[in-house]
């Protein structure tokens, strides 16, 4: 069963730590060697959690739930990376 934690406070903007794992996961061609987006200021809307929410999900769920889904995805990617590093 998929469970979301709403442990994150609602804020005005999604707090991305810039680790680059989501971009690596989709093999983004704009990800630099130091895990930064080379087109960050003009990145597609789908790459922006806040714009994605406003464009596609604001009528379907609360921003808090949307953020929780995205933070969960971040946490899962980081956990997978850590497991790979510990092999």
N, CA, C and O of each residue as an XYZ file, in Angstrom:
348
protein
N       0.840     -1.180      0.000
C       0.000      0.000      0.000
C       0.885      1.242      0.000
O       1.915      1.275      0.672
N       0.491      2.233     -0.734
C       1.226      3.489     -0.854
C       0.729      4.450      0.203
O      -0.456      4.783      0.234
N       1.625      4.900      1.074
C       1.255      5.819      2.134
C       2.084      7.090      2.013
O       3.295      7.030      1.802
N       1.443      8.216      2.146
C       2.133      9.501      2.103
C       2.203     10.094      3.495
O       1.253     10.023      4.275
N       3.326     10.668      3.777
C       3.469     11.418      5.018
C       3.288     12.893      4.696
O       3.901     13.415      3.765
N       2.469     13.542      5.450
C       2.287     14.977      5.264
C       3.163     15.728      6.268
O       2.745     16.723      6.861
N       4.388     15.226      6.443
C       5.312     15.803      7.419
C       5.877     17.142      6.976
O       6.457     17.866      7.785
N       5.721     17.473      5.725
C       6.282     18.714      5.218
C       5.279     19.849      5.364
O       4.101     19.713      5.030
N       5.767     20.948      5.860
C       4.901     22.121      5.998
C       4.606     22.705      4.624
O       5.442     22.663      3.722
N       3.417     23.242      4.486
C       3.067     23.913      3.237
C       3.847     25.223      3.162
O       3.846     26.024      4.097
N       4.487     25.412      2.067
C       5.262     26.626      1.837
C       4.869     27.180      0.479
O       4.121     26.547     -0.265
N       5.371     28.351      0.160
C       5.013     28.974     -1.108
C       5.711     28.347     -2.301
O       5.265     28.498     -3.438
N       6.802     27.645     -2.045
C       7.571     27.080     -3.138
C       8.163     25.746     -2.716
O       8.609     25.592     -1.579
N       8.169     24.782     -3.629
C       8.761     23.479     -3.371
C      10.255     23.648     -3.097
O      10.949     24.350     -3.833
N      10.738     23.014     -2.057
C      12.141     23.154     -1.658
C      12.974     22.007     -2.219
O      13.133     20.966     -1.581
N      13.492     22.211     -3.398
C      14.357     21.232     -4.049
C      15.781     21.442     -3.539
O      16.253     22.577     -3.465
N      16.463     20.359     -3.189
C      17.834     20.511     -2.709
C      18.861     20.444     -3.846
O      20.065     20.543     -3.611
N      18.374     20.276     -5.068
C      19.267     20.315     -6.232
C      20.189     19.128     -6.367
O      21.257     19.243     -6.968
N      19.800     17.981     -5.817
C      20.678     16.810     -5.884
C      20.804     16.250     -7.307
O      21.791     15.587     -7.625
N      19.823     16.512     -8.152
C      19.872     16.057     -9.538
C      19.399     14.631     -9.770
O      19.404     14.166    -10.910
N      18.988     13.920     -8.717
C      18.601     12.517     -8.888
C      17.353     12.344     -9.737
O      17.247     11.368    -10.480
N      16.408     13.269     -9.646
C      15.205     13.139    -10.475
C      15.589     13.299    -11.950
O      15.065     12.599    -12.816
N      16.496     14.213    -12.218
C      16.953     14.426    -13.599
C      17.749     13.224    -14.111
O      17.613     12.823    -15.267
N      18.576     12.660    -13.240
C      19.326     11.454    -13.614
C      18.370     10.304    -13.899
O      18.591      9.515    -14.817
N      17.308     10.216    -13.106
C      16.351      9.122    -13.236
C      15.665      9.109    -14.598
O      15.279      8.048    -15.089
N      15.513     10.276    -15.205
C      14.892     10.340    -16.528
C      15.920     10.582    -17.634
O      15.570     10.848    -18.783
N      17.205     10.481    -17.256
C      18.297     10.687    -18.223
C      18.173     12.013    -18.962
O      18.281     12.071    -20.187
N      17.947     13.066    -18.200
C      17.788     14.388    -18.804
C      19.085     14.835    -19.468
O      20.157     14.786    -18.864
N      18.973     15.262    -20.695
C      20.155     15.683    -21.447
C      20.690     17.034    -20.983
O      21.774     17.444    -21.399
N      19.949     17.724    -20.135
C      20.368     19.045    -19.663
C      21.062     19.001    -18.304
O      21.430     20.044    -17.763
N      21.241     17.807    -17.752
C      21.911     17.656    -16.472
C      23.421     17.707    -16.693
O      23.967     16.969    -17.513
N      24.082     18.585    -15.954
C      25.529     18.730    -16.093
C      26.245     17.690    -15.229
O      25.614     16.985    -14.441
N      27.552     17.606    -15.383
C      28.335     16.634    -14.622
C      28.262     16.877    -13.115
O      28.426     15.943    -12.330
N      28.021     18.112    -12.707
C      27.901     18.408    -11.278
C      26.439     18.402    -10.805
O      26.103     19.009     -9.788
N      25.588     17.712    -11.553
C      24.174     17.499    -11.197
C      23.341     18.774    -11.145
O      22.420     18.885    -10.336
N      23.654     19.711    -11.986
C      22.871     20.942    -12.078
C      22.160     20.986    -13.431
O      22.637     20.430    -14.420
N      21.030     21.648    -13.450
C      20.285     21.807    -14.689
C      20.893     22.946    -15.503
O      21.000     24.074    -15.022
N      21.283     22.648    -16.718
C      21.918     23.670    -17.552
C      20.908     24.659    -18.141
O      21.296     25.684    -18.701
N      19.623     24.355    -18.018
C      18.578     25.254    -18.530
C      17.579     25.608    -17.429
O      16.404     25.844    -17.710
N      18.036     25.646    -16.192
C      17.147     25.804    -15.043
C      16.173     26.972    -15.189
O      14.979     26.813    -14.934
N      16.656     28.113    -15.586
C      15.794     29.302    -15.684
C      14.734     29.179    -16.781
O      13.705     29.852    -16.717
N      14.967     28.345    -17.768
C      13.994     28.178    -18.865
C      13.548     26.720    -19.000
O      13.089     26.301    -20.062
N      13.686     25.954    -17.917
C      13.330     24.531    -17.954
C      11.843     24.362    -18.280
O      11.045     25.268    -18.038
N      11.477     23.213    -18.822
C      10.060     22.960    -19.122
C       9.214     23.005    -17.853
O       9.696     22.687    -16.766
N       7.975     23.396    -17.994
C       7.073     23.500    -16.847
C       6.954     22.185    -16.089
O       6.807     22.192    -14.866
N       7.013     21.066    -16.786
C       6.877     19.756    -16.141
C       8.032     19.491    -15.181
O       7.909     18.661    -14.280
N       9.136     20.179    -15.364
C      10.303     20.033    -14.485
C      10.220     20.937    -13.257
O      11.102     20.903    -12.399
N       9.189     21.725    -13.175
C       9.008     22.661    -12.068
C       7.809     22.180    -11.243
O       6.669     22.222    -11.706
N       8.079     21.725    -10.026
C       7.021     21.155     -9.180
C       5.873     22.137     -8.983
O       4.705     21.752     -9.052
N       6.196     23.386     -8.743
C       5.141     24.373     -8.484
C       4.314     24.672     -9.735
O       3.088     24.744     -9.658
N       4.960     24.843    -10.866
C       4.208     25.093    -12.105
C       3.398     23.864    -12.497
O       2.259     23.981    -12.950
N       3.989     22.690    -12.321
C       3.257     21.456    -12.616
C       1.989     21.345    -11.798
O       0.946     20.930    -12.304
N       2.080     21.718    -10.531
C       0.895     21.698     -9.675
C      -0.166     22.647    -10.202
O      -1.326     22.266    -10.358
N       0.229     23.880    -10.474
C      -0.730     24.881    -10.947
C      -1.362     24.487    -12.281
O      -2.552     24.716    -12.498
N      -0.576     23.901    -13.162
C      -1.080     23.567    -14.499
C      -1.928     22.298    -14.533
O      -2.901     22.224    -15.283
N      -1.562     21.289    -13.719
C      -2.184     19.982    -13.886
C      -2.922     19.430    -12.667
O      -3.801     18.583    -12.831
N      -2.602     19.872    -11.467
C      -3.104     19.178    -10.290
C      -3.854     20.024     -9.266
O      -4.412     19.474     -8.317
N      -3.884     21.339     -9.431
C      -4.492     22.180     -8.397
C      -5.977     21.889     -8.180
O      -6.501     22.143     -7.095
N      -6.656     21.364     -9.187
C      -8.077     21.023     -9.043
C      -8.274     19.579     -8.601
O      -9.404     19.131     -8.408
N      -7.163     18.849     -8.439
C      -7.255     17.424     -8.115
C      -6.783     17.082     -6.714
O      -7.202     16.074     -6.144
N      -5.901     17.927     -6.146
C      -5.368     17.657     -4.815
C      -4.842     18.951     -4.209
O      -4.652     19.952     -4.900
N      -4.616     18.907     -2.929
C      -4.056     20.079     -2.256
C      -2.566     20.189     -2.573
O      -1.929     19.215     -2.972
N      -2.032     21.380     -2.392
C      -0.602     21.578     -2.622
C       0.205     20.744     -1.631
O       1.273     20.237     -1.973
N      -0.293     20.600     -0.415
C       0.414     19.803      0.587
C       0.543     18.350      0.142
O       1.606     17.751      0.301
N      -0.515     17.779     -0.407
C      -0.451     16.403     -0.909
C       0.503     16.320     -2.105
O       1.299     15.385     -2.192
N       0.432     17.276     -3.014
C       1.326     17.305     -4.181
C       2.783     17.362     -3.744
O       3.626     16.637     -4.271
N       3.071     18.225     -2.781
C       4.439     18.310     -2.266
C       4.846     16.988     -1.614
O       5.964     16.515     -1.820
N       3.956     16.398     -0.838
C       4.269     15.124     -0.176
C       4.602     14.044     -1.198
O       5.530     13.263     -0.991
N       3.857     13.992     -2.294
C       4.140     13.024     -3.360
C       5.530     13.264     -3.934
O       6.289     12.319     -4.153
N       5.856     14.508     -4.173
C       7.158     14.836     -4.761
C       8.297     14.627     -3.773
O       9.356     14.133     -4.162
N       8.113     14.987     -2.508
C       9.151     14.731     -1.502
C       9.359     13.229     -1.310
O      10.486     12.778     -1.106
N       8.282     12.463     -1.374
C       8.386     10.995     -1.258
C       9.210     10.441     -2.418
O      10.057      9.570     -2.222
N       8.964     10.945     -3.619
C       9.744     10.504     -4.781
C      11.222     10.846     -4.586
O      12.093     10.037     -4.905
N      11.505     12.036     -4.066
C      12.887     12.434     -3.781
C      13.514     11.484     -2.771
O      14.621     10.986     -2.975
N      12.798     11.240     -1.685
C      13.311     10.347     -0.645
C      13.590      8.952     -1.191
O      14.603      8.340     -0.854
N      12.693      8.451     -2.034
C      12.870      7.115     -2.621
C      14.094      7.066     -3.532
O      14.851      6.096     -3.498
N      14.295      8.103     -4.345
C      15.464      8.153     -5.217
C      16.756      8.199     -4.400
O      17.734      7.535     -4.743
N      16.757      8.977     -3.328
C      17.945      9.069     -2.472
C      18.220      7.740     -1.766
O      19.375      7.337     -1.627
N      17.173      7.068     -1.325
C      17.340      5.769     -0.672
C      17.897      4.739     -1.652
O      18.766      3.946     -1.290
N      17.405      4.747     -2.879
C      17.901      3.821     -3.904
C      19.379      4.079     -4.201
O      20.163      3.143     -4.356
N      19.744      5.349     -4.277
C      21.144      5.693     -4.532
C      22.021      5.207     -3.391
O      23.101      4.663     -3.623
N      21.568      5.398     -2.170
C      22.339      4.969     -1.006
C      22.511      3.454     -1.002
O      23.589      2.952     -0.684
N      21.453      2.724     -1.354
C      21.541      1.263     -1.426
C      22.564      0.838     -2.477
O      23.347     -0.082     -2.241
N      22.565      1.486     -3.607
C      23.519      1.167     -4.667
C      24.954      1.434     -4.221
O      25.867      0.672     -4.537
N      25.137      2.516     -3.490
C      26.476      2.877     -3.011
C      26.980      1.898     -1.954
O      28.187      1.699     -1.810
N      26.056      1.290     -1.218
C      26.438      0.360     -0.141
C      26.594     -1.078     -0.603
O      26.846     -1.961      0.218
N      26.452     -1.331     -1.878
C      26.605     -2.705     -2.389
C      28.057     -3.068     -2.516
O      28.381     -4.181     -2.929
